[in-house]
Structures are given as C-alpha cells and as structure tokens.
Amino acid sequence: MTTPAPTPVDAAAHDDALMLRVGARDGAAFRALIDRHAARPHRIAWRMLGDASEAEDVAQEAMLRLWNAAPQWRGGGPGVGAWLTRVASNLCLDRLRRRGRFSDEEMPERADEAPLADQVIEADQARAGVVAALARLPDRQRAALVLTYYEELPNSAAADLLEMNIKAFESLLLRARKALKALLQEEADHG
C-alpha cells in the first residue's frame, strides 16, 4: 500500500515545521528543505542566465538566504518554494543588470532520448533559437516568460514574484511574447 502524496497544504505545513527547526539551526531539517526545493532556483537561474556555473551559484545563494531567513520565518505564507522562486528570480535579475547582457554560452545538449535523429536535431535547433531569442529580450520580459512558461507559475504568482500588479504583469507578458515571436520570425527569415 502506497502513501498518498502530500497535498500542497500539508507540504506547506511540513515546510513551515522544517523552517522552525532550521531557525534553531537544525542541519538535518535544512538538508530536507534543500532536497525538496533546491532544483527550482537552479532551473530558474539556468533558464534566465544560460550558464551552468552561475545557475549553481544562484541556487546556493538562494539556499543560503533561506538559512539566514529561517530564524525570522513566519509560517502560513506563500511557502518556501514561492520564497525561493522570488529570491532566485531577483538574484538572476541582479546578475543580468550587472553584466548587461545574456550569456553567449550554449546550453549543454541533453542525452538523445528520441528515436529519430532528425527530430532531435530539429528540436535542438528550435530550442537553441528560443534560447537565443530569450537572450535578446529585456531582463523583466525574460523573467516573465521563464516564470510563466518554464516554471509554469500562474500569472498572479509570477506577478507577485516580480512585485507587479496582475494587469501590469499581463501587459509585460504580452509584450514579451510579441517580442519573442518577432525575434523568432526574424531568425527564421534570415536563417
């Protein structure tokens, strides 16, 4: 007999309990939070920064900030996952502002799981085209697309993370989609 997966409310309550323990500097509780949540800040950073090393740095910095925030943690809020998403997004935006551009480094290729090589090549080219087009977008537009489409956050949650009202976020997302579409079309016309 398998144990059912915890509901989001159960998971948030469990995270809040772990954060109380982390606030008391319980290393095992912190490792449990890392196991549950460290992948999301890393994914966000990878997609926003396009650099594996920087993504690892952002994920580690986000987790360090979680450790430091633990003594003041108040349960019942949006939860650890949402908090880490906001921190990772803001760290990425800060890094993008500092360097003033997106990384030229290409994403490492994933293992070929497709049965037909030509389909894999086409998919990789399309993915590389999207990554390159994302790199050319303004930082906040890039963040809106990453949070909405790659992290699959609802618009309201993504708006909160970017500290925007929902109408402003939806306008930003619309501009980001139009700009991305135009960049992809430009690439198709020249490629």
SVG drawing of the C-alpha trace seen along z (x, -y; Angstrom):
<svg xmlns="http://www.w3.org/2000/svg" viewBox="-5 -48 36 50">
<polyline fill="none" stroke="black" stroke-width="0.4" points="0.0,0.0 1.5,-3.3 1.3,-6.5 -0.6,-9.3 1.4,-12.3 1.1,-15.2 -1.4,-17.9 0.0,-21.4 -1.4,-22.5 0.3,-19.5 3.6,-20.2 3.5,-23.9 2.8,-23.0 5.7,-20.5 8.0,-23.1 6.9,-25.6 7.8,-23.0 11.1,-22.4 11.8,-26.1 11.2,-26.3 13.8,-23.6 16.2,-25.4 15.7,-28.6 17.1,-26.6 20.0,-25.6 19.0,-22.0 21.1,-20.9 19.0,-17.8 15.9,-19.9 17.9,-22.2 19.0,-19.2 15.4,-18.1 14.4,-21.6 17.4,-21.5 16.3,-18.1 12.7,-19.4 13.3,-22.8 16.9,-23.4 16.0,-22.3 13.6,-25.2 16.1,-28.1 18.6,-26.2 16.2,-25.7 15.1,-29.4 18.8,-30.6 19.8,-28.2 17.0,-29.5 17.5,-33.1 21.3,-33.2 22.1,-30.4 25.2,-29.5 25.5,-26.3 28.1,-27.7 26.1,-30.9 22.9,-28.8 24.7,-26.7 25.9,-29.9 22.3,-31.4 20.8,-28.2 23.4,-28.1 22.9,-31.8 19.1,-31.3 19.5,-28.4 22.0,-30.4 19.5,-33.2 16.8,-30.7 19.2,-29.5 19.7,-33.1 16.0,-34.0 14.9,-30.9 15.0,-32.5 12.5,-35.1 10.3,-32.8 6.6,-33.2 4.6,-30.2 1.3,-30.2 2.6,-32.4 3.1,-31.5 5.7,-28.9 9.3,-28.0 9.0,-27.2 7.5,-30.6 10.0,-32.4 12.9,-30.7 11.4,-31.4 11.3,-35.1 14.8,-35.1 16.2,-33.2 14.4,-35.5 15.7,-38.6 19.3,-37.2 19.1,-36.5 17.8,-39.9 20.6,-41.5 23.2,-39.4 21.7,-40.3 21.7,-44.0 25.3,-43.8 26.6,-42.1 24.3,-43.9 23.7,-41.0 22.7,-37.4 25.4,-34.7 26.6,-33.6 27.3,-30.1 25.1,-27.5 23.0,-25.1 24.7,-21.7 23.0,-19.0 20.8,-16.5 21.0,-12.8 19.3,-11.8 16.0,-10.2 14.2,-10.5 14.2,-7.5 14.9,-9.6 18.0,-11.7 16.5,-14.3 13.7,-15.0 16.2,-15.6 18.3,-17.9 15.2,-19.9 14.1,-20.1 17.6,-21.2 17.7,-23.9 14.3,-25.2 15.3,-25.1 18.6,-26.9 16.6,-29.5 14.3,-30.2 17.2,-30.4 19.0,-32.9 15.8,-34.9 15.2,-34.9 18.8,-36.2 17.9,-39.3 14.8,-40.2 14.9,-42.8 15.5,-41.2 12.0,-41.6 10.4,-40.3 12.7,-37.3 11.8,-36.7 8.1,-36.9 8.4,-34.2 10.7,-31.9 8.4,-32.1 5.2,-31.6 6.2,-29.0 9.2,-27.2 8.3,-27.2 4.5,-27.1 3.6,-29.6 0.1,-31.2 0.2,-34.8 -0.8,-36.0 2.2,-34.2 4.6,-35.4 3.3,-39.0 3.8,-38.7 7.4,-37.5 8.2,-40.4 6.4,-42.7 3.9,-43.9 0.1,-44.0 -1.6,-41.5 -2.6,-43.9 1.0,-45.2 2.4,-41.7 -0.1,-40.6 0.9,-43.6 4.6,-42.7 3.9,-39.1 2.1,-40.2 5.0,-42.4 7.4,-39.6 5.5,-37.1 5.2,-39.6 8.9,-40.5 9.9,-36.8 7.7,-36.0 9.2,-38.8 12.8,-37.7 12.0,-34.1 10.4,-35.3 13.5,-37.5 15.7,-34.5 13.5,-32.3 13.7,-34.9 17.5,-35.2 18.2,-31.5"/>
</svg>
